[in-house]
């Protein structure tokens, strides 16, 4: 294991009721600290099912999932390690029976169909292409292929490796 800095240890061992936000460029130690913090919370008796870890994409969530599979963790409950899209999908699944009828869907009893990013981009391109041909979006100065893809995702950027306590 890598040697942790005093700042990293302070984040990992912050009070269990602290709300933390880690941001920074690749390689500054966010994931290392995040995984260690998650394991610290579990060791302090926080139930696993009370933890939610959000990652921008599934591959970046893998270290958290791997850490939860290690032997020696206290049994019981399962921490949720999700992407923002995964969390949104869970919420849609949970509230679909309530929202679908009120929203006026033709078949509210049918479950929603979720599209992959590639499929969403394909259909977005089919919707946007005729509008481009009619002159819509002329003032937009990004590549046309990016215009079709931008509606499906938003980039996450960070400038410095920092940890902030969030207050409610």
C-alpha positions in Angstrom: 0.0 0.0 0.0 1.1 3.5 -0.7 2.2 5.8 2.1 -0.5 8.3 2.7 0.0 12.0 3.4 -1.2 13.7 6.6 -3.9 15.5 4.5 -5.1 12.2 3.1 -5.2 10.6 6.5 -7.1 13.6 7.8 -9.8 13.0 5.1 -9.9 9.2 5.7 -10.2 9.6 9.5 -12.6 12.6 9.5 -15.6 12.3 11.8 -18.0 9.7 10.5 -20.8 12.3 10.1 -18.6 14.6 7.9 -19.7 15.1 4.3 -16.8 15.1 2.0 -16.2 15.9 -1.6 -12.9 15.0 -3.3 -11.8 16.6 -6.5 -8.6 16.7 -8.5 -6.7 15.6 -11.6 -5.9 12.0 -12.4 -3.3 10.4 -10.2 -3.5 12.8 -7.2 -4.9 10.1 -4.9 -8.7 10.6 -4.8 -9.6 7.0 -5.4 -7.0 5.8 -2.9 -8.4 8.1 -0.2 -12.0 7.4 -1.2 -11.5 3.6 -0.9 -9.7 4.0 2.4 -12.4 6.3 3.7 -15.1 3.8 2.8 -13.3 1.0 4.6 -12.7 3.3 7.6 -16.4 4.1 7.8 -17.2 0.3 7.7 -14.6 -0.3 10.4 -16.2 2.4 12.6 -19.5 0.5 12.5 -21.3 2.4 9.8 -23.7 -0.1 8.1 -22.6 -0.9 4.6 -26.2 -0.3 3.3 -25.9 3.3 4.5 -23.0 4.1 2.1 -23.3 5.5 -1.4 -20.3 5.9 -3.6 -20.8 7.8 -6.8 -18.3 7.5 -9.6 -18.3 9.2 -13.0 -18.0 5.8 -14.8 -18.1 2.1 -13.9 -14.4 1.6 -14.5 -13.6 4.2 -11.9 -15.9 2.5 -9.5 -14.0 -0.8 -9.7 -11.5 -0.1 -6.9 -14.5 0.4 -4.5 -16.2 -2.8 -5.6 -12.9 -4.7 -5.3 -12.4 -3.3 -1.8 -15.8 -4.4 -0.7 -15.1 -8.0 -1.9 -12.0 -8.4 0.3 -12.1 -10.9 3.1 -12.4 -9.7 6.6 -15.0 -7.0 6.1 -17.9 -7.1 8.6 -20.8 -9.0 7.1 -24.2 -7.5 6.5 -25.6 -5.1 4.1 -24.1 -4.0 0.8 -22.7 -0.5 0.0 -24.0 1.0 -3.2 -21.3 1.8 -5.7 -22.9 3.5 -8.6 -22.4 5.9 -11.5 -24.7 9.0 -11.6 -26.5 7.3 -14.4 -26.9 4.1 -12.3 -28.4 6.1 -9.5 -30.8 7.8 -11.9 -31.8 4.4 -13.3 -32.5 3.1 -9.8 -34.6 6.1 -9.0 -36.6 5.6 -12.3 -37.1 1.9 -11.5 -38.2 2.8 -7.9 -40.6 5.6 -8.8 -41.8 4.4 -12.3 -45.1 3.0 -11.0 -45.9 6.3 -9.5 -44.6 8.6 -12.2 -45.5 6.8 -15.4 -49.2 7.1 -15.1 -49.1 10.7 -13.9 -46.8 11.6 -16.7 -49.3 10.3 -19.3 -47.4 7.4 -20.8 -49.5 5.3 -23.1 -48.6 2.1 -21.3 -47.7 3.0 -17.7 -47.7 -0.6 -16.7 -44.8 -1.4 -18.9 -41.3 -0.9 -17.5 -39.1 1.8 -19.0 -36.5 1.0 -21.6 -33.0 2.3 -20.9 -30.7 3.1 -23.8 -27.0 2.7 -23.8 -24.9 5.8 -24.5 -24.3 4.6 -28.1 -27.9 4.0 -28.7 -28.9 7.3 -27.3 -26.4 9.0 -29.5 -27.7 7.2 -32.5 -31.3 8.3 -31.9 -30.1 11.8 -31.0 -28.3 12.1 -34.3 -31.5 11.0 -36.1 -33.4 13.8 -34.3 -30.7 16.5 -34.7 -29.7 15.9 -38.4 -32.9 17.3 -40.0 -32.6 20.3 -37.7 -29.0 20.9 -38.7 -30.1 20.7 -42.4 -32.7 23.4 -41.7 -30.1 25.7 -40.2 -30.7 25.2 -36.5 -27.7 25.3 -34.3 -25.7 27.5 -36.8 -24.4 29.7 -33.9 -23.1 26.6 -32.1 -19.3 26.5 -32.6 -18.6 22.8 -31.8 -18.1 20.0 -34.2 -21.4 18.6 -35.5 -20.7 15.1 -34.3 -20.1 16.5 -30.8 -23.4 18.4 -30.9 -25.2 15.1 -31.3 -23.2 13.5 -28.5 -23.2 16.4 -26.0 -26.8 16.0 -25.1 -26.1 12.5 -23.8 -23.4 13.2 -21.3 -21.6 15.9 -19.4 -17.8 15.9 -18.8 -16.5 16.1 -15.3 -13.4 18.2 -14.8 -11.2 19.0 -11.9 -8.3 21.3 -11.4 -6.7 20.5 -8.0 -6.6 17.6 -5.6 -8.8 18.9 -2.7 -11.1 17.6 -0.1 -13.9 19.8 1.3 -16.2 19.2 4.1 -19.8 19.8 3.0 -22.3 21.3 5.5 -26.0 21.0 5.4 
